[in-house]
Amino acid sequence: MPGYANFYIGNRAVYTPPFGDATADETAVEILSRLFPGREVVALNVDRIYENGGGICCVIRQEPA
């Protein structure tokens, strides 16, 4: 199964990468929707990030002051 665990929790939404398997992508969105009620779950294409060996977590890291 693709790496759906690499998601980002925002104030009002949860962003998760889709992997092109419609059934698995839909299942991931449904599970995240149950786990994070009150937040919209958005399947966000991050292929360009993956091309460089990263994931969602790689572009949202906080920088130290």
PDBQT receptor file of N, H, CA, C and O in Angstrom, charges set to zero:
ATOM      1  N   MET A   1       0.846  -1.172   0.000  1.00  0.00    +0.000 N 
ATOM      2  CA  MET A   1       0.000   0.000   0.000  1.00  0.00    +0.000 C 
ATOM      3  C   MET A   1       0.897   1.242   0.000  1.00  0.00    +0.000 C 
ATOM      4  O   MET A   1       1.893   1.284   0.722  1.00  0.00    +0.000 OA
ATOM      5  N   PRO A   2       0.556   2.236  -0.791  1.00  0.00    +0.000 N 
ATOM      6  CA  PRO A   2       1.345   3.472  -0.824  1.00  0.00    +0.000 C 
ATOM      7  C   PRO A   2       1.387   4.167   0.528  1.00  0.00    +0.000 C 
ATOM      8  O   PRO A   2       0.678   3.786   1.460  1.00  0.00    +0.000 OA
ATOM      9  N   GLY A   3       2.220   5.183   0.622  1.00  0.00    +0.000 N 
ATOM     10  H   GLY A   3       2.796   5.493  -0.135  1.00  0.00    +0.000 HD
ATOM     11  CA  GLY A   3       2.468   5.879   1.881  1.00  0.00    +0.000 C 
ATOM     12  C   GLY A   3       1.455   6.937   2.248  1.00  0.00    +0.000 C 
ATOM     13  O   GLY A   3       1.790   8.121   2.293  1.00  0.00    +0.000 OA
ATOM     14  N   TYR A   4       0.224   6.541   2.510  1.00  0.00    +0.000 N 
ATOM     15  H   TYR A   4      -0.048   5.579   2.473  1.00  0.00    +0.000 HD
ATOM     16  CA  TYR A   4      -0.805   7.495   2.895  1.00  0.00    +0.000 C 
ATOM     17  C   TYR A   4      -0.539   8.099   4.269  1.00  0.00    +0.000 C 
ATOM     18  O   TYR A   4      -1.153   9.106   4.623  1.00  0.00    +0.000 OA
ATOM     19  N   ALA A   5       0.348   7.516   5.039  1.00  0.00    +0.000 N 
ATOM     20  H   ALA A   5       0.847   6.699   4.752  1.00  0.00    +0.000 HD
ATOM     21  CA  ALA A   5       0.658   8.049   6.368  1.00  0.00    +0.000 C 
ATOM     22  C   ALA A   5       1.401   9.377   6.273  1.00  0.00    +0.000 C 
ATOM     23  O   ALA A   5       1.511  10.090   7.271  1.00  0.00    +0.000 OA
ATOM     24  N   ASN A   6       1.900   9.714   5.118  1.00  0.00    +0.000 N 
ATOM     25  H   ASN A   6       1.810   9.135   4.308  1.00  0.00    +0.000 HD
ATOM     26  CA  ASN A   6       2.610  10.973   4.925  1.00  0.00    +0.000 C 
ATOM     27  C   ASN A   6       1.600  12.065   4.590  1.00  0.00    +0.000 C 
ATOM     28  O   ASN A   6       1.559  12.565   3.466  1.00  0.00    +0.000 OA
ATOM     29  N   PHE A   7       0.779  12.430   5.588  1.00  0.00    +0.000 N 
ATOM     30  H   PHE A   7       0.812  12.024   6.501  1.00  0.00    +0.000 HD
ATOM     31  CA  PHE A   7      -0.225  13.468   5.392  1.00  0.00    +0.000 C 
ATOM     32  C   PHE A   7       0.089  14.650   6.295  1.00  0.00    +0.000 C 
ATOM     33  O   PHE A   7       0.910  14.547   7.206  1.00  0.00    +0.000 OA
ATOM     34  N   TYR A   8      -0.572  15.775   6.035  1.00  0.00    +0.000 N 
ATOM     35  H   TYR A   8      -1.239  15.859   5.295  1.00  0.00    +0.000 HD
ATOM     36  CA  TYR A   8      -0.359  16.992   6.814  1.00  0.00    +0.000 C 
ATOM     37  C   TYR A   8      -1.686  17.418   7.422  1.00  0.00    +0.000 C 
ATOM     38  O   TYR A   8      -2.706  17.459   6.733  1.00  0.00    +0.000 OA
ATOM     39  N   ILE A   9      -1.672  17.733   8.706  1.00  0.00    +0.000 N 
ATOM     40  H   ILE A   9      -0.843  17.700   9.265  1.00  0.00    +0.000 HD
ATOM     41  CA  ILE A   9      -2.868  18.187   9.407  1.00  0.00    +0.000 C 
ATOM     42  C   ILE A   9      -2.798  19.703   9.529  1.00  0.00    +0.000 C 
ATOM     43  O   ILE A   9      -1.925  20.235  10.216  1.00  0.00    +0.000 OA
ATOM     44  N   GLY A  10      -3.710  20.393   8.869  1.00  0.00    +0.000 N 
ATOM     45  H   GLY A  10      -4.418  19.961   8.311  1.00  0.00    +0.000 HD
ATOM     46  CA  GLY A  10      -3.809  21.844   8.974  1.00  0.00    +0.000 C 
ATOM     47  C   GLY A  10      -4.926  22.231   9.934  1.00  0.00    +0.000 C 
ATOM     48  O   GLY A  10      -5.572  21.368  10.528  1.00  0.00    +0.000 OA
ATOM     49  N   ASN A  11      -5.146  23.515  10.081  1.00  0.00    +0.000 N 
ATOM     50  H   ASN A  11      -4.621  24.217   9.599  1.00  0.00    +0.000 HD
ATOM     51  CA  ASN A  11      -6.188  23.985  10.996  1.00  0.00    +0.000 C 
ATOM     52  C   ASN A  11      -7.577  23.520  10.593  1.00  0.00    +0.000 C 
ATOM     53  O   ASN A  11      -8.381  23.144  11.447  1.00  0.00    +0.000 OA
ATOM     54  N   ARG A  12      -7.862  23.543   9.297  1.00  0.00    +0.000 N 
ATOM     55  H   ARG A  12      -7.209  23.848   8.604  1.00  0.00    +0.000 HD
ATOM     56  CA  ARG A  12      -9.207  23.190   8.826  1.00  0.00    +0.000 C 
ATOM     57  C   ARG A  12      -9.222  22.032   7.848  1.00  0.00    +0.000 C 
ATOM     58  O   ARG A  12     -10.288  21.596   7.413  1.00  0.00    +0.000 OA
ATOM     59  N   ALA A  13      -8.049  21.532   7.500  1.00  0.00    +0.000 N 
ATOM     60  H   ALA A  13      -7.183  21.885   7.853  1.00  0.00    +0.000 HD
ATOM     61  CA  ALA A  13      -7.991  20.476   6.480  1.00  0.00    +0.000 C 
ATOM     62  C   ALA A  13      -6.857  19.505   6.766  1.00  0.00    +0.000 C 
ATOM     63  O   ALA A  13      -5.913  19.815   7.493  1.00  0.00    +0.000 OA
ATOM     64  N   VAL A  14      -6.974  18.333   6.179  1.00  0.00    +0.000 N 
ATOM     65  H   VAL A  14      -7.741  18.081   5.588  1.00  0.00    +0.000 HD
ATOM     66  CA  VAL A  14      -5.915  17.326   6.182  1.00  0.00    +0.000 C 
ATOM     67  C   VAL A  14      -5.578  17.077   4.724  1.00  0.00    +0.000 C 
ATOM     68  O   VAL A  14      -6.463  16.838   3.903  1.00  0.00    +0.000 OA
ATOM     69  N   TYR A  15      -4.287  17.135   4.408  1.00  0.00    +0.000 N 
ATOM     70  H   TYR A  15      -3.568  17.329   5.075  1.00  0.00    +0.000 HD
ATOM     71  CA  TYR A  15      -3.832  16.933   3.031  1.00  0.00    +0.000 C 
ATOM     72  C   TYR A  15      -3.110  15.600   2.946  1.00  0.00    +0.000 C 
ATOM     73  O   TYR A  15      -2.206  15.310   3.730  1.00  0.00    +0.000 OA
ATOM     74  N   THR A  16      -3.527  14.796   1.977  1.00  0.00    +0.000 N 
ATOM     75  H   THR A  16      -4.261  15.031   1.339  1.00  0.00    +0.000 HD
ATOM     76  CA  THR A  16      -2.928  13.481   1.789  1.00  0.00    +0.000 C 
ATOM     77  C   THR A  16      -2.618  13.282   0.309  1.00  0.00    +0.000 C 
ATOM     78  O   THR A  16      -3.361  13.774  -0.541  1.00  0.00    +0.000 OA
ATOM     79  N   PRO A  17      -1.552  12.581  -0.013  1.00  0.00    +0.000 N 
ATOM     80  CA  PRO A  17      -1.242  12.368  -1.427  1.00  0.00    +0.000 C 
ATOM     81  C   PRO A  17      -2.071  11.227  -2.012  1.00  0.00    +0.000 C 
ATOM     82  O   PRO A  17      -2.232  10.190  -1.368  1.00  0.00    +0.000 OA
ATOM     83  N   PRO A  18      -2.599  11.403  -3.225  1.00  0.00    +0.000 N 
ATOM     84  CA  PRO A  18      -3.201  10.276  -3.930  1.00  0.00    +0.000 C 
ATOM     85  C   PRO A  18      -2.101   9.532  -4.695  1.00  0.00    +0.000 C 
ATOM     86  O   PRO A  18      -1.058  10.105  -5.007  1.00  0.00    +0.000 OA
ATOM     87  N   PHE A  19      -2.342   8.263  -4.991  1.00  0.00    +0.000 N 
ATOM     88  H   PHE A  19      -3.190   7.797  -4.737  1.00  0.00    +0.000 HD
ATOM     89  CA  PHE A  19      -1.334   7.463  -5.690  1.00  0.00    +0.000 C 
ATOM     90  C   PHE A  19      -1.846   6.845  -6.977  1.00  0.00    +0.000 C 
ATOM     91  O   PHE A  19      -1.185   5.983  -7.556  1.00  0.00    +0.000 OA
ATOM     92  N   GLY A  20      -3.017   7.274  -7.434  1.00  0.00    +0.000 N 
ATOM     93  H   GLY A  20      -3.555   7.974  -6.964  1.00  0.00    +0.000 HD
ATOM     94  CA  GLY A  20      -3.527   6.793  -8.717  1.00  0.00    +0.000 C 
ATOM     95  C   GLY A  20      -4.320   5.508  -8.665  1.00  0.00    +0.000 C 
ATOM     96  O   GLY A  20      -4.792   5.032  -9.698  1.00  0.00    +0.000 OA
ATOM     97  N   ASP A  21      -4.474   4.941  -7.498  1.00  0.00    +0.000 N 
ATOM     98  H   ASP A  21      -4.090   5.328  -6.659  1.00  0.00    +0.000 HD
ATOM     99  CA  ASP A  21      -5.330   3.761  -7.316  1.00  0.00    +0.000 C 
ATOM    100  C   ASP A  21      -6.626   4.289  -6.711  1.00  0.00    +0.000 C 
ATOM    101  O   ASP A  21      -6.694   4.549  -5.510  1.00  0.00    +0.000 OA
ATOM    102  N   ALA A  22      -7.658   4.447  -7.546  1.00  0.00    +0.000 N 
ATOM    103  H   ALA A  22      -7.603   4.236  -8.522  1.00  0.00    +0.000 HD
ATOM    104  CA  ALA A  22      -8.890   5.113  -7.119  1.00  0.00    +0.000 C 
ATOM    105  C   ALA A  22      -9.492   4.502  -5.856  1.00  0.00    +0.000 C 
ATOM    106  O   ALA A  22      -9.946   5.231  -4.973  1.00  0.00    +0.000 OA
ATOM    107  N   THR A  23      -9.501   3.184  -5.761  1.00  0.00    +0.000 N 
ATOM    108  H   THR A  23      -9.132   2.592  -6.478  1.00  0.00    +0.000 HD
ATOM    109  CA  THR A  23     -10.084   2.528  -4.597  1.00  0.00    +0.000 C 
ATOM    110  C   THR A  23      -9.268   2.807  -3.343  1.00  0.00    +0.000 C 
ATOM    111  O   THR A  23      -9.830   3.158  -2.306  1.00  0.00    +0.000 OA
ATOM    112  N   ALA A  24      -7.957   2.658  -3.422  1.00  0.00    +0.000 N 
ATOM    113  H   ALA A  24      -7.500   2.373  -4.265  1.00  0.00    +0.000 HD
ATOM    114  CA  ALA A  24      -7.098   2.903  -2.261  1.00  0.00    +0.000 C 
ATOM    115  C   ALA A  24      -7.100   4.380  -1.880  1.00  0.00    +0.000 C 
ATOM    116  O   ALA A  24      -7.115   4.713  -0.695  1.00  0.00    +0.000 OA
ATOM    117  N   ASP A  25      -7.086   5.269  -2.877  1.00  0.00    +0.000 N 
ATOM    118  H   ASP A  25      -7.074   4.998  -3.840  1.00  0.00    +0.000 HD
ATOM    119  CA  ASP A  25      -7.112   6.707  -2.593  1.00  0.00    +0.000 C 
ATOM    120  C   ASP A  25      -8.400   7.081  -1.869  1.00  0.00    +0.000 C 
ATOM    121  O   ASP A  25      -8.370   7.823  -0.888  1.00  0.00    +0.000 OA
ATOM    122  N   GLU A  26      -9.517   6.574  -2.346  1.00  0.00    +0.000 N 
ATOM    123  H   GLU A  26      -9.541   5.971  -3.143  1.00  0.00    +0.000 HD
ATOM    124  CA  GLU A  26     -10.813   6.860  -1.721  1.00  0.00    +0.000 C 
ATOM    125  C   GLU A  26     -10.878   6.302  -0.299  1.00  0.00    +0.000 C 
ATOM    126  O   GLU A  26     -11.408   6.952   0.602  1.00  0.00    +0.000 OA
ATOM    127  N   THR A  27     -10.345   5.111  -0.102  1.00  0.00    +0.000 N 
ATOM    128  H   THR A  27      -9.914   4.583  -0.835  1.00  0.00    +0.000 HD
ATOM    129  CA  THR A  27     -10.326   4.504   1.232  1.00  0.00    +0.000 C 
ATOM    130  C   THR A  27      -9.492   5.354   2.187  1.00  0.00    +0.000 C 
ATOM    131  O   THR A  27      -9.889   5.568   3.333  1.00  0.00    +0.000 OA
ATOM    132  N   ALA A  28      -8.349   5.835   1.730  1.00  0.00    +0.000 N 
ATOM    133  H   ALA A  28      -8.026   5.660   0.799  1.00  0.00    +0.000 HD
ATOM    134  CA  ALA A  28      -7.497   6.676   2.571  1.00  0.00    +0.000 C 
ATOM    135  C   ALA A  28      -8.228   7.956   2.974  1.00  0.00    +0.000 C 
ATOM    136  O   ALA A  28      -8.173   8.363   4.134  1.00  0.00    +0.000 OA
ATOM    137  N   VAL A  29      -8.911   8.588   2.022  1.00  0.00    +0.000 N 
ATOM    138  H   VAL A  29      -8.956   8.258   1.080  1.00  0.00    +0.000 HD
ATOM    139  CA  VAL A  29      -9.661   9.817   2.323  1.00  0.00    +0.000 C 
ATOM    140  C   VAL A  29     -10.781   9.518   3.321  1.00  0.00    +0.000 C 
ATOM    141  O   VAL A  29     -11.003  10.299   4.247  1.00  0.00    +0.000 OA
ATOM    142  N   GLU A  30     -11.480   8.414   3.147  1.00  0.00    +0.000 N 
ATOM    143  H   GLU A  30     -11.300   7.779   2.395  1.00  0.00    +0.000 HD
ATOM    144  CA  GLU A  30     -12.565   8.044   4.071  1.00  0.00    +0.000 C 
ATOM    145  C   GLU A  30     -12.029   7.805   5.482  1.00  0.00    +0.000 C 
ATOM    146  O   GLU A  30     -12.625   8.268   6.455  1.00  0.00    +0.000 OA
ATOM    147  N   ILE A  31     -10.933   7.101   5.598  1.00  0.00    +0.000 N 
ATOM    148  H   ILE A  31     -10.449   6.726   4.807  1.00  0.00    +0.000 HD
ATOM    149  CA  ILE A  31     -10.352   6.818   6.921  1.00  0.00    +0.000 C 
ATOM    150  C   ILE A  31      -9.899   8.116   7.588  1.00  0.00    +0.000 C 
ATOM    151  O   ILE A  31     -10.184   8.346   8.763  1.00  0.00    +0.000 OA
ATOM    152  N   LEU A  32      -9.195   8.959   6.840  1.00  0.00    +0.000 N 
ATOM    153  H   LEU A  32      -8.963   8.773   5.886  1.00  0.00    +0.000 HD
ATOM    154  CA  LEU A  32      -8.739  10.226   7.412  1.00  0.00    +0.000 C 
ATOM    155  C   LEU A  32      -9.918  11.112   7.800  1.00  0.00    +0.000 C 
ATOM    156  O   LEU A  32      -9.848  11.833   8.795  1.00  0.00    +0.000 OA
ATOM    157  N   SER A  33     -10.993  11.066   7.027  1.00  0.00    +0.000 N 
ATOM    158  H   SER A  33     -11.049  10.480   6.219  1.00  0.00    +0.000 HD
ATOM    159  CA  SER A  33     -12.190  11.845   7.360  1.00  0.00    +0.000 C 
ATOM    160  C   SER A  33     -12.787  11.412   8.696  1.00  0.00    +0.000 C 
ATOM    161  O   SER A  33     -13.252  12.242   9.477  1.00  0.00    +0.000 OA
ATOM    162  N   ARG A  34     -12.770  10.101   8.949  1.00  0.00    +0.000 N 
ATOM    163  H   ARG A  34     -12.393   9.427   8.314  1.00  0.00    +0.000 HD
ATOM    164  CA  ARG A  34     -13.277   9.601  10.236  1.00  0.00    +0.000 C 
ATOM    165  C   ARG A  34     -12.335   9.963  11.380  1.00  0.00    +0.000 C 
ATOM    166  O   ARG A  34     -12.783  10.256  12.488  1.00  0.00    +0.000 OA
ATOM    167  N   LEU A  35     -11.039   9.943  11.114  1.00  0.00    +0.000 N 
ATOM    168  H   LEU A  35     -10.675   9.705  10.214  1.00  0.00    +0.000 HD
ATOM    169  CA  LEU A  35     -10.056  10.243  12.156  1.00  0.00    +0.000 C 
ATOM    170  C   LEU A  35      -9.981  11.727  12.492  1.00  0.00    +0.000 C 
ATOM    171  O   LEU A  35      -9.604  12.091  13.606  1.00  0.00    +0.000 OA
ATOM    172  N   PHE A  36     -10.336  12.585  11.540  1.00  0.00    +0.000 N 
ATOM    173  H   PHE A  36     -10.642  12.289  10.635  1.00  0.00    +0.000 HD
ATOM    174  CA  PHE A  36     -10.247  14.034  11.737  1.00  0.00    +0.000 C 
ATOM    175  C   PHE A  36     -11.577  14.700  11.416  1.00  0.00    +0.000 C 
ATOM    176  O   PHE A  36     -11.682  15.454  10.448  1.00  0.00    +0.000 OA
ATOM    177  N   PRO A  37     -12.596  14.422  12.228  1.00  0.00    +0.000 N 
ATOM    178  CA  PRO A  37     -13.899  15.043  11.967  1.00  0.00    +0.000 C 
ATOM    179  C   PRO A  37     -13.787  16.561  12.091  1.00  0.00    +0.000 C 
ATOM    180  O   PRO A  37     -13.046  17.074  12.930  1.00  0.00    +0.000 OA
ATOM    181  N   GLY A  38     -14.525  17.261  11.254  1.00  0.00    +0.000 N 
ATOM    182  H   GLY A  38     -15.127  16.845  10.573  1.00  0.00    +0.000 HD
ATOM    183  CA  GLY A  38     -14.488  18.716  11.286  1.00  0.00    +0.000 C 
ATOM    184  C   GLY A  38     -13.424  19.311  10.373  1.00  0.00    +0.000 C 
ATOM    185  O   GLY A  38     -13.368  20.528  10.197  1.00  0.00    +0.000 OA
ATOM    186  N   ARG A  39     -12.584  18.469   9.795  1.00  0.00    +0.000 N 
ATOM    187  H   ARG A  39     -12.629  17.480   9.938  1.00  0.00    +0.000 HD
ATOM    188  CA  ARG A  39     -11.585  18.940   8.840  1.00  0.00    +0.000 C 
ATOM    189  C   ARG A  39     -11.897  18.349   7.467  1.00  0.00    +0.000 C 
ATOM    190  O   ARG A  39     -12.294  17.190   7.348  1.00  0.00    +0.000 OA
ATOM    191  N   GLU A  40     -11.711  19.160   6.450  1.00  0.00    +0.000 N 
ATOM    192  H   GLU A  40     -11.389  20.101   6.546  1.00  0.00    +0.000 HD
ATOM    193  CA  GLU A  40     -11.844  18.668   5.083  1.00  0.00    +0.000 C 
ATOM    194  C   GLU A  40     -10.602  17.847   4.754  1.00  0.00    +0.000 C 
ATOM    195  O   GLU A  40      -9.489  18.252   5.089  1.00  0.00    +0.000 OA
ATOM    196  N   VAL A  41     -10.778  16.710   4.108  1.00  0.00    +0.000 N 
ATOM    197  H   VAL A  41     -11.682  16.381   3.835  1.00  0.00    +0.000 HD
ATOM    198  CA  VAL A  41      -9.636  15.902   3.682  1.00  0.00    +0.000 C 
ATOM    199  C   VAL A  41      -9.437  16.140   2.185  1.00  0.00    +0.000 C 
ATOM    200  O   VAL A  41     -10.339  15.911   1.379  1.00  0.00    +0.000 OA
ATOM    201  N   VAL A  42      -8.249  16.601   1.837  1.00  0.00    +0.000 N 
ATOM    202  H   VAL A  42      -7.516  16.788   2.492  1.00  0.00    +0.000 HD
ATOM    203  CA  VAL A  42      -7.930  16.977   0.461  1.00  0.00    +0.000 C 
ATOM    204  C   VAL A  42      -6.846  16.045  -0.067  1.00  0.00    +0.000 C 
ATOM    205  O   VAL A  42      -5.774  15.929   0.526  1.00  0.00    +0.000 OA
ATOM    206  N   ALA A  43      -7.133  15.384  -1.185  1.00  0.00    +0.000 N 
ATOM    207  H   ALA A  43      -8.004  15.478  -1.667  1.00  0.00    +0.000 HD
ATOM    208  CA  ALA A  43      -6.120  14.574  -1.862  1.00  0.00    +0.000 C 
ATOM    209  C   ALA A  43      -5.333  15.532  -2.752  1.00  0.00    +0.000 C 
ATOM    210  O   ALA A  43      -5.853  16.047  -3.742  1.00  0.00    +0.000 OA
ATOM    211  N   LEU A  44      -4.098  15.759  -2.392  1.00  0.00    +0.000 N 
ATOM    212  H   LEU A  44      -3.676  15.340  -1.588  1.00  0.00    +0.000 HD
ATOM    213  CA  LEU A  44      -3.259  16.759  -3.046  1.00  0.00    +0.000 C 
ATOM    214  C   LEU A  44      -2.127  16.074  -3.801  1.00  0.00    +0.000 C 
ATOM    215  O   LEU A  44      -1.311  15.373  -3.203  1.00  0.00    +0.000 OA
ATOM    216  N   ASN A  45      -2.079  16.277  -5.104  1.00  0.00    +0.000 N 
ATOM    217  H   ASN A  45      -2.742  16.847  -5.590  1.00  0.00    +0.000 HD
ATOM    218  CA  ASN A  45      -1.045  15.663  -5.916  1.00  0.00    +0.000 C 
ATOM    219  C   ASN A  45       0.308  16.290  -5.580  1.00  0.00    +0.000 C 
ATOM    220  O   ASN A  45       0.505  17.492  -5.757  1.00  0.00    +0.000 OA
ATOM    221  N   VAL A  46       1.220  15.477  -5.102  1.00  0.00    +0.000 N 
ATOM    222  H   VAL A  46       1.060  14.500  -4.958  1.00  0.00    +0.000 HD
ATOM    223  CA  VAL A  46       2.554  15.946  -4.727  1.00  0.00    +0.000 C 
ATOM    224  C   VAL A  46       3.643  15.204  -5.512  1.00  0.00    +0.000 C 
ATOM    225  O   VAL A  46       4.759  15.024  -5.026  1.00  0.00    +0.000 OA
ATOM    226  N   ASP A  47       3.304  14.784  -6.719  1.00  0.00    +0.000 N 
ATOM    227  H   ASP A  47       2.397  14.931  -7.114  1.00  0.00    +0.000 HD
ATOM    228  CA  ASP A  47       4.261  14.035  -7.543  1.00  0.00    +0.000 C 
ATOM    229  C   ASP A  47       5.571  14.795  -7.725  1.00  0.00    +0.000 C 
ATOM    230  O   ASP A  47       6.638  14.181  -7.711  1.00  0.00    +0.000 OA
ATOM    231  N   ARG A  48       5.516  16.107  -7.895  1.00  0.00    +0.000 N 
ATOM    232  H   ARG A  48       4.649  16.605  -7.906  1.00  0.00    +0.000 HD
ATOM    233  CA  ARG A  48       6.745  16.899  -8.093  1.00  0.00    +0.000 C 
ATOM    234  C   ARG A  48       7.644  16.823  -6.862  1.00  0.00    +0.000 C 
ATOM    235  O   ARG A  48       8.869  16.827  -6.985  1.00  0.00    +0.000 OA
ATOM    236  N   ILE A  49       7.046  16.756  -5.687  1.00  0.00    +0.000 N 
ATOM    237  H   ILE A  49       6.051  16.753  -5.587  1.00  0.00    +0.000 HD
ATOM    238  CA  ILE A  49       7.841  16.631  -4.459  1.00  0.00    +0.000 C 
ATOM    239  C   ILE A  49       8.471  15.238  -4.413  1.00  0.00    +0.000 C 
ATOM    240  O   ILE A  49       9.652  15.096  -4.096  1.00  0.00    +0.000 OA
ATOM    241  N   TYR A  50       7.674  14.208  -4.732  1.00  0.00    +0.000 N 
ATOM    242  H   TYR A  50       6.714  14.323  -4.990  1.00  0.00    +0.000 HD
ATOM    243  CA  TYR A  50       8.178  12.833  -4.711  1.00  0.00    +0.000 C 
ATOM    244  C   TYR A  50       9.300  12.623  -5.723  1.00  0.00    +0.000 C 
ATOM    245  O   TYR A  50      10.208  11.827  -5.486  1.00  0.00    +0.000 OA
ATOM    246  N   GLU A  51       9.242  13.331  -6.846  1.00  0.00    +0.000 N 
ATOM    247  H   GLU A  51       8.504  13.978  -7.039  1.00  0.00    +0.000 HD
ATOM    248  CA  GLU A  51      10.294  13.194  -7.857  1.00  0.00    +0.000 C 
ATOM    249  C   GLU A  51      11.672  13.498  -7.277  1.00  0.00    +0.000 C 
ATOM    250  O   GLU A  51      12.680  12.971  -7.748  1.00  0.00    +0.000 OA
ATOM    251  N   ASN A  52      11.713  14.334  -6.272  1.00  0.00    +0.000 N 
ATOM    252  H   ASN A  52      10.894  14.762  -5.889  1.00  0.00    +0.000 HD
ATOM    253  CA  ASN A  52      12.976  14.725  -5.650  1.00  0.00    +0.000 C 
ATOM    254  C   ASN A  52      13.254  13.977  -4.357  1.00  0.00    +0.000 C 
ATOM    255  O   ASN A  52      14.153  14.343  -3.600  1.00  0.00    +0.000 OA
ATOM    256  N   GLY A  53      12.476  12.922  -4.104  1.00  0.00    +0.000 N 
ATOM    257  H   GLY A  53      11.745  12.625  -4.719  1.00  0.00    +0.000 HD
ATOM    258  CA  GLY A  53      12.738  12.060  -2.960  1.00  0.00    +0.000 C 
ATOM    259  C   GLY A  53      12.116  12.510  -1.661  1.00  0.00    +0.000 C 
ATOM    260  O   GLY A  53      12.474  12.001  -0.599  1.00  0.00    +0.000 OA
ATOM    261  N   GLY A  54      11.187  13.457  -1.719  1.00  0.00    +0.000 N 
ATOM    262  H   GLY A  54      10.897  13.870  -2.582  1.00  0.00    +0.000 HD
ATOM    263  CA  GLY A  54      10.564  13.954  -0.495  1.00  0.00    +0.000 C 
ATOM    264  C   GLY A  54       9.102  13.581  -0.415  1.00  0.00    +0.000 C 
ATOM    265  O   GLY A  54       8.596  12.799  -1.220  1.00  0.00    +0.000 OA
ATOM    266  N   GLY A  55       8.439  14.146   0.557  1.00  0.00    +0.000 N 
ATOM    267  H   GLY A  55       8.850  14.781   1.212  1.00  0.00    +0.000 HD
ATOM    268  CA  GLY A  55       7.010  13.962   0.751  1.00  0.00    +0.000 C 
ATOM    269  C   GLY A  55       6.432  15.232   1.334  1.00  0.00    +0.000 C 
ATOM    270  O   GLY A  55       7.135  16.233   1.472  1.00  0.00    +0.000 OA
ATOM    271  N   ILE A  56       5.160  15.199   1.676  1.00  0.00    +0.000 N 
ATOM    272  H   ILE A  56       4.589  14.386   1.564  1.00  0.00    +0.000 HD
ATOM    273  CA  ILE A  56       4.516  16.383   2.230  1.00  0.00    +0.000 C 
ATOM    274  C   ILE A  56       5.284  16.903   3.436  1.00  0.00    +0.000 C 
ATOM    275  O   ILE A  56       5.453  18.112   3.597  1.00  0.00    +0.000 OA
ATOM    276  N   CYS A  57       5.747  15.994   4.277  1.00  0.00    +0.000 N 
ATOM    277  H   CYS A  57       5.609  15.012   4.146  1.00  0.00    +0.000 HD
ATOM    278  CA  CYS A  57       6.451  16.420   5.492  1.00  0.00    +0.000 C 
ATOM    279  C   CYS A  57       7.717  17.206   5.175  1.00  0.00    +0.000 C 
ATOM    280  O   CYS A  57       8.174  18.006   5.992  1.00  0.00    +0.000 OA
ATOM    281  N   CYS A  58       8.282  16.983   4.000  1.00  0.00    +0.000 N 
ATOM    282  H   CYS A  58       7.912  16.333   3.336  1.00  0.00    +0.000 HD
ATOM    283  CA  CYS A  58       9.531  17.654   3.635  1.00  0.00    +0.000 C 
ATOM    284  C   CYS A  58       9.336  19.122   3.272  1.00  0.00    +0.000 C 
ATOM    285  O   CYS A  58      10.284  19.903   3.354  1.00  0.00    +0.000 OA
ATOM    286  N   VAL A  59       8.140  19.509   2.878  1.00  0.00    +0.000 N 
ATOM    287  H   VAL A  59       7.370  18.875   2.811  1.00  0.00    +0.000 HD
ATOM    288  CA  VAL A  59       7.919  20.894   2.472  1.00  0.00    +0.000 C 
ATOM    289  C   VAL A  59       7.195  21.719   3.527  1.00  0.00    +0.000 C 
ATOM    290  O   VAL A  59       6.989  22.917   3.332  1.00  0.00    +0.000 OA
ATOM    291  N   ILE A  60       6.812  21.112   4.627  1.00  0.00    +0.000 N 
ATOM    292  H   ILE A  60       6.980  20.139   4.786  1.00  0.00    +0.000 HD
ATOM    293  CA  ILE A  60       6.100  21.850   5.666  1.00  0.00    +0.000 C 
ATOM    294  C   ILE A  60       6.895  21.932   6.962  1.00  0.00    +0.000 C 
ATOM    295  O   ILE A  60       6.377  22.386   7.983  1.00  0.00    +0.000 OA
ATOM    296  N   ARG A  61       8.119  21.505   6.927  1.00  0.00    +0.000 N 
ATOM    297  H   ARG A  61       8.539  21.136   6.099  1.00  0.00    +0.000 HD
ATOM    298  CA  ARG A  61       8.934  21.550   8.141  1.00  0.00    +0.000 C 
ATOM    299  C   ARG A  61       9.079  22.981   8.637  1.00  0.00    +0.000 C 
ATOM    300  O   ARG A  61       9.211  23.924   7.857  1.00  0.00    +0.000 OA
ATOM    301  N   GLN A  62       9.052  23.109   9.938  1.00  0.00    +0.000 N 
ATOM    302  H   GLN A  62       8.945  22.343  10.571  1.00  0.00    +0.000 HD
ATOM    303  CA  GLN A  62       9.270  24.424  10.514  1.00  0.00    +0.000 C 
ATOM    304  C   GLN A  62      10.763  24.702  10.552  1.00  0.00    +0.000 C 
ATOM    305  O   GLN A  62      11.568  23.809  10.816  1.00  0.00    +0.000 OA
ATOM    306  N   GLU A  63      11.111  25.921  10.292  1.00  0.00    +0.000 N 
ATOM    307  H   GLU A  63      10.457  26.646  10.078  1.00  0.00    +0.000 HD
ATOM    308  CA  GLU A  63      12.506  26.351  10.360  1.00  0.00    +0.000 C 
ATOM    309  C   GLU A  63      12.759  26.953  11.732  1.00  0.00    +0.000 C 
ATOM    310  O   GLU A  63      11.941  27.730  12.224  1.00  0.00    +0.000 OA
ATOM    311  N   PRO A  64      13.878  26.608  12.358  1.00  0.00    +0.000 N 
ATOM    312  CA  PRO A  64      14.177  27.200  13.657  1.00  0.00    +0.000 C 
ATOM    313  C   PRO A  64      14.445  28.709  13.509  1.00  0.00    +0.000 C 
ATOM    314  O   PRO A  64      14.887  29.179  12.460  1.00  0.00    +0.000 OA
ATOM    315  N   ALA A  65      14.168  29.434  14.569  1.00  0.00    +0.000 N 
ATOM    316  H   ALA A  65      13.809  29.052  15.421  1.00  0.00    +0.000 HD
ATOM    317  CA  ALA A  65      14.382  30.890  14.558  1.00  0.00    +0.000 C 
ATOM    318  C   ALA A  65      15.856  31.211  14.469  1.00  0.00    +0.000 C 
ATOM    319  O   ALA A  65      16.232  32.383  14.448  1.00  0.00    +0.000 OA
TER     320      ALA A  65
